[in-house]
Amino acid sequence: MALKLARILTAFAIALGASAAHAQFDGIFFGAGMGLYKATIQIPDSFTFGNDKHTAGLNLDAGYGRSFGDFNLAGELRYANEIGKVDLSAFSTSAKLRNAWSVSVLPGYKFGNAALLFARLGYTRAELTGSFLDPDSSKTHTGWLWGLGAKGAFSRNLALTIEYQLYDLKREDYAVSGPLQPASTGVVVGVQYTLR
């Protein structure tokens, strides 16, 4: 009886080892999602403009992930068409943060083959546009993208993702308004397809 149990456990361990070699979240992935963002624009050492309403933005991503036991490490390139809007009632106008590109490293921890918690450490650039910025009209701000999220696999190739993101952008000088420092926070829900 003990020998039979040992054989069953050995066969089970071999099966688990074989499935780990083809674990979820390993390989090249592509994804799309929708984000809801709130943006702010700070005039350093003065005040901050904000908006109570969320702005929807389309997110597209591509990357590569690899598991090392329960740990997963991924690299990702991401594009978001809009990451927030700020209404400036004093100027009767608004400003938008858009065309945000980022490259990120995503360290994560797997819970079995179906769930993954991850953090995001990324470098990003985004455009701030608005008619009140004339004569500049728009400028590109660079900075950091931070995130914390989770992935849940519901098939061999597909996973649902949810993530909280913070765009922490550097200030730039504008001809009329002086230095401006935008930022944005949001939640992104999406789907990823992993090539096998």
C-alpha positions as CSV (number, residue, x, y, z in Angstrom):
1,M,0.0,0.0,0.0
2,A,2.8,2.4,0.9
3,L,4.6,1.6,-2.3
4,K,1.5,2.3,-4.4
5,L,0.9,5.6,-2.6
6,A,4.6,6.6,-3.3
7,R,4.1,5.8,-7.0
8,I,0.9,7.9,-7.1
9,L,2.7,10.8,-5.4
10,T,5.7,10.5,-7.7
11,A,3.4,10.5,-10.8
12,F,1.6,13.5,-9.4
13,A,4.8,15.4,-8.8
14,I,6.0,14.6,-12.3
15,A,2.7,15.9,-13.7
16,L,3.0,19.1,-11.6
17,G,6.6,19.6,-12.8
18,A,5.5,19.2,-16.5
19,S,2.7,21.7,-16.1
20,A,5.0,24.1,-14.4
21,A,7.2,24.1,-17.5
22,H,4.2,25.4,-19.4
23,A,3.0,27.6,-16.6
24,Q,0.5,30.4,-17.2
25,F,2.0,33.9,-17.7
26,D,5.1,32.6,-19.4
27,G,5.9,33.8,-22.9
28,I,5.1,36.7,-25.2
29,F,1.8,38.4,-24.4
30,F,-0.4,41.1,-26.0
31,G,-3.2,42.9,-24.2
32,A,-5.9,45.6,-24.3
33,G,-7.9,47.3,-21.6
34,M,-9.8,50.3,-20.5
35,G,-8.6,52.7,-17.8
36,L,-10.4,55.2,-15.7
37,Y,-8.1,58.1,-14.7
38,K,-8.0,61.3,-12.7
39,A,-5.3,63.8,-13.5
40,T,-3.9,66.8,-11.6
41,I,-1.6,69.6,-12.7
42,Q,0.5,71.2,-10.0
43,I,2.1,74.6,-10.1
44,P,5.1,73.9,-7.8
45,D,5.1,75.8,-4.5
46,S,1.7,77.2,-5.3
47,F,-1.5,75.1,-5.9
48,T,-2.9,72.1,-7.8
49,F,-5.7,71.9,-10.3
50,G,-7.7,68.7,-10.3
51,N,-10.9,67.1,-11.7
52,D,-13.6,65.1,-9.9
53,K,-14.6,63.2,-13.0
54,H,-12.8,60.1,-14.3
55,T,-11.6,60.0,-17.9
56,A,-11.6,56.8,-19.9
57,G,-8.6,55.8,-21.9
58,L,-7.7,52.8,-24.1
59,N,-4.6,50.8,-23.1
60,L,-2.6,48.5,-25.3
61,D,0.4,46.4,-24.1
62,A,2.9,43.8,-25.3
63,G,5.6,42.1,-23.4
64,Y,7.3,38.9,-22.3
65,G,7.0,37.1,-18.9
66,R,9.0,34.2,-17.4
67,S,8.5,32.2,-14.2
68,F,11.2,31.2,-11.8
69,G,9.4,28.9,-9.4
70,D,6.6,30.9,-7.8
71,F,8.2,34.2,-8.9
72,N,7.5,35.8,-12.3
73,L,9.4,38.6,-14.0
74,A,8.0,40.4,-17.1
75,G,9.0,43.3,-19.3
76,E,6.2,45.4,-20.9
77,L,5.7,48.2,-23.5
78,R,2.4,50.0,-22.9
79,Y,0.4,52.8,-24.7
80,A,-2.5,54.7,-23.3
81,N,-4.3,57.2,-25.5
82,E,-5.6,59.3,-22.6
83,I,-4.7,59.3,-18.9
84,G,-6.7,62.2,-17.5
85,K,-8.3,65.6,-18.0
86,V,-8.2,68.7,-15.8
87,D,-10.9,71.4,-16.1
88,L,-9.4,74.9,-15.5
89,S,-12.4,77.1,-14.7
90,A,-10.2,80.2,-14.2
91,F,-9.1,79.9,-17.9
92,S,-12.5,78.5,-19.1
93,T,-10.6,75.6,-20.7
94,S,-9.2,72.2,-20.0
95,A,-6.0,70.3,-20.3
96,K,-5.5,66.6,-21.2
97,L,-2.7,64.1,-20.5
98,R,-2.5,61.8,-23.5
99,N,-0.4,59.6,-25.7
100,A,1.4,58.0,-22.8
101,W,4.1,55.5,-23.7
102,S,5.9,53.4,-21.0
103,V,8.4,50.6,-20.6
104,S,8.1,48.7,-17.4
105,V,9.5,45.8,-15.4
106,L,6.8,43.7,-13.6
107,P,8.0,41.5,-10.7
108,G,5.3,39.2,-9.5
109,Y,4.4,36.2,-7.3
110,K,2.2,33.4,-8.6
111,F,-0.5,31.6,-6.7
112,G,-0.7,28.3,-8.6
113,N,-0.8,28.6,-12.3
114,A,-4.0,30.7,-12.5
115,A,-3.2,33.8,-10.4
116,L,-0.4,36.4,-10.3
117,L,0.1,39.5,-8.1
118,F,2.6,42.0,-9.6
119,A,4.1,45.4,-9.1
120,R,5.1,47.8,-11.9
121,L,8.2,49.9,-12.1
122,G,8.3,51.9,-15.3
123,Y,9.6,54.9,-17.2
124,T,7.0,56.9,-19.1
125,R,6.3,59.9,-21.3
126,A,3.0,61.7,-21.9
127,E,1.8,64.8,-23.6
128,L,0.1,67.7,-21.8
129,T,-2.1,69.6,-24.1
130,G,-4.5,72.6,-23.6
131,S,-5.3,75.9,-25.2
132,F,-4.3,77.8,-22.1
133,L,-0.7,76.7,-22.7
134,D,-0.3,78.9,-25.7
135,P,2.1,79.6,-27.3
136,D,3.5,76.2,-26.3
137,S,0.1,74.3,-27.0
138,S,1.7,71.0,-25.7
139,K,4.8,69.6,-24.2
140,T,6.0,66.1,-23.4
141,H,6.6,65.2,-19.8
142,T,8.7,62.2,-18.7
143,G,8.6,60.4,-15.4
144,W,7.8,57.2,-13.6
145,L,4.9,54.8,-13.8
146,W,4.1,52.8,-10.7
147,G,1.5,50.1,-10.4
148,L,0.1,47.2,-8.4
149,G,-2.1,44.6,-10.0
150,A,-3.3,41.1,-10.4
151,K,-3.8,38.6,-13.3
152,G,-6.2,35.7,-13.3
153,A,-6.0,33.1,-16.1
154,F,-9.3,31.7,-17.3
155,S,-7.9,29.6,-20.1
156,R,-4.5,28.4,-21.3
157,N,-3.9,31.6,-23.3
158,L,-6.2,34.2,-21.8
159,A,-6.0,36.2,-18.6
160,L,-8.0,39.0,-17.0
161,T,-6.0,41.8,-15.5
162,I,-6.7,44.6,-13.1
163,E,-4.2,47.2,-12.0
164,Y,-3.9,50.5,-10.0
165,Q,-1.5,52.9,-11.8
166,L,0.2,56.2,-10.8
167,Y,1.9,58.4,-13.5
168,D,4.4,60.6,-11.6
169,L,5.6,63.1,-14.2
170,K,8.4,65.7,-14.1
171,R,7.7,69.4,-14.3
172,E,8.3,71.4,-17.5
173,D,8.5,75.1,-18.0
174,Y,5.8,76.8,-20.1
175,A,6.1,80.3,-21.6
176,V,2.9,81.7,-20.1
177,S,2.2,79.7,-16.9
178,G,5.7,78.8,-15.8
179,P,6.5,75.4,-14.5
180,L,3.7,72.7,-14.5
181,Q,3.9,69.2,-13.1
182,P,1.1,66.8,-14.1
183,A,0.2,63.5,-12.5
184,S,-2.4,60.9,-13.0
185,T,-3.9,57.9,-11.1
186,G,-6.2,55.3,-12.5
187,V,-7.5,51.7,-12.5
188,V,-7.1,49.6,-15.7
189,V,-9.1,46.5,-16.4
190,G,-8.0,44.4,-19.4
191,V,-7.5,41.1,-21.1
192,Q,-4.1,39.5,-22.1
193,Y,-3.4,36.8,-24.6
194,T,-0.2,34.8,-24.2
195,L,1.4,33.0,-27.1
196,R,2.1,29.4,-26.5
